[in-house]
């Protein structure tokens, strides 16, 4: 019964959050705003950061560090 009450509360909170978010949503940016130099440079920078983070995660040093941390835990 407690689980049922928890699920009901979670669903009510999700519905309320969805409703409030929909009411306060701003109009989507125009095509000109999305393709401005600043917007495009931010998107390019975000892509560069994501690619760098992926490369760092896949590097041999990161793999070695993860293995050492895992070994220290056991």
C-alpha positions as CSV (number, residue, x, y, z in Angstrom):
1,X,0.0,0.0,0.0
2,X,2.9,2.4,0.8
3,X,4.4,1.6,-2.6
4,X,1.1,2.5,-4.3
5,X,0.9,5.8,-2.4
6,X,4.5,6.6,-3.4
7,X,3.8,5.9,-7.1
8,X,0.7,8.0,-7.0
9,X,2.6,10.9,-5.4
10,X,5.3,10.6,-8.0
11,X,2.8,10.6,-10.8
12,X,1.0,13.6,-9.4
13,X,4.3,15.5,-9.0
14,X,5.3,14.7,-12.5
15,X,2.0,15.8,-13.9
16,X,2.1,19.0,-11.9
17,X,5.6,19.7,-13.1
18,X,4.7,19.1,-16.7
19,X,1.7,21.4,-16.4
20,X,3.7,24.2,-14.8
21,X,6.5,23.8,-17.3
22,X,4.1,24.0,-20.2
23,X,2.4,27.1,-18.8
24,X,5.6,29.1,-18.3
25,X,7.4,28.0,-21.5
26,X,8.7,30.8,-23.6
27,X,8.3,31.0,-27.3
28,X,10.9,29.1,-29.2
29,X,13.8,31.2,-30.7
30,X,13.4,32.3,-34.2
31,X,15.6,30.9,-37.0
32,X,17.7,34.0,-37.0
33,X,18.4,33.7,-33.3
34,X,19.3,30.0,-33.6
35,X,21.7,30.6,-36.5
36,X,23.4,33.8,-35.2
37,X,27.2,33.8,-35.0
38,X,27.1,33.6,-31.2
39,X,24.7,30.7,-31.2
40,X,26.7,28.8,-33.8
41,X,30.0,29.4,-32.0
42,X,28.4,28.1,-28.7
43,X,27.2,25.0,-30.5
44,X,30.7,24.5,-32.0
45,X,32.3,25.0,-28.6
46,X,30.0,22.5,-27.0
47,X,30.8,20.0,-29.6
48,X,34.5,20.5,-29.1
49,X,34.1,20.0,-25.3
50,X,32.1,16.8,-25.9
51,X,34.7,15.4,-28.3
52,X,37.5,16.3,-25.9
53,X,35.8,14.7,-23.0
54,X,35.2,11.5,-25.0
55,X,38.8,11.4,-26.0
56,X,40.0,11.9,-22.4
57,X,37.7,9.1,-21.2
58,X,39.0,6.7,-23.9
59,X,42.7,7.6,-23.3
60,X,45.0,4.9,-21.9
61,X,45.7,7.0,-18.8
62,X,42.0,7.2,-18.0
63,X,41.7,3.5,-18.4
64,X,44.7,2.9,-16.2
65,X,43.4,5.3,-13.5
66,X,40.0,3.5,-13.6
67,X,41.7,0.1,-13.2
68,X,43.8,1.4,-10.3
69,X,40.7,2.8,-8.5
70,X,38.8,-0.4,-9.0
71,X,41.8,-2.4,-7.8
72,X,42.0,-0.2,-4.7
73,X,38.4,-0.8,-3.8
74,X,38.9,-4.6,-3.7
